[in-house]
Amino acid sequence: MARQRWTQQRVADAVGMSQQALSARLRGVRPFDTSELERIAAALDVPVTQFLPTPERVG
């Protein structure tokens, strides 16, 4: 989000959730479900795999 200069509110609006719900997911309070990740990826025009762990991102 930051690379594309999207605020949490803008992403939340684009995917149809509240900013509070998005924030809870980003903080790890609640998990994302696959449909939410797909909608966020589509809104940001990135592959959904960008949100999944890879060996480079783990550790």
C-alpha positions in Angstrom: 0.0 0.0 0.0 2.7 2.4 0.9 4.6 1.9 -2.3 1.5 3.0 -4.2 0.7 5.7 -1.7 -2.7 4.2 -0.8 -4.1 4.9 2.6 -5.8 2.3 4.6 -9.1 4.1 4.1 -8.6 4.1 0.3 -7.9 0.4 0.2 -10.8 -0.3 2.6 -13.1 1.7 0.4 -11.9 -0.1 -2.8 -12.5 -3.5 -1.3 -15.7 -2.8 0.5 -14.7 -3.0 4.2 -14.3 -0.5 6.9 -10.9 1.0 7.7 -11.2 -0.5 11.2 -11.7 -4.0 9.7 -8.7 -3.6 7.4 -6.5 -2.3 10.3 -7.4 -5.2 12.5 -6.3 -7.6 9.7 -3.1 -5.7 9.0 -2.3 -5.8 12.7 -2.9 -9.5 12.9 -5.9 -9.2 15.2 -8.1 -10.9 12.6 -7.0 -13.1 9.7 -7.6 -12.1 6.0 -9.8 -14.5 4.1 -8.9 -15.4 0.5 -11.6 -13.3 -1.1 -10.4 -10.2 0.8 -6.8 -10.8 -0.3 -8.0 -11.2 -3.9 -10.0 -7.9 -3.7 -7.0 -6.1 -2.2 -4.6 -7.5 -4.9 -7.0 -6.4 -7.6 -7.4 -2.9 -6.2 -3.7 -2.5 -5.9 -3.1 -4.2 -9.3 -0.6 -6.7 -7.9 -0.7 -10.5 -7.9 -2.3 -12.0 -4.8 0.9 -14.0 -4.3 2.6 -10.8 -3.3 0.8 -11.2 0.1 1.9 -14.8 0.7 5.1 -15.8 2.5 8.1 -16.7 0.5 11.5 -17.9 1.8 12.9 -14.3 1.3 10.1 -12.8 3.4 10.2 -15.4 6.2 12.8 -15.0 8.9 
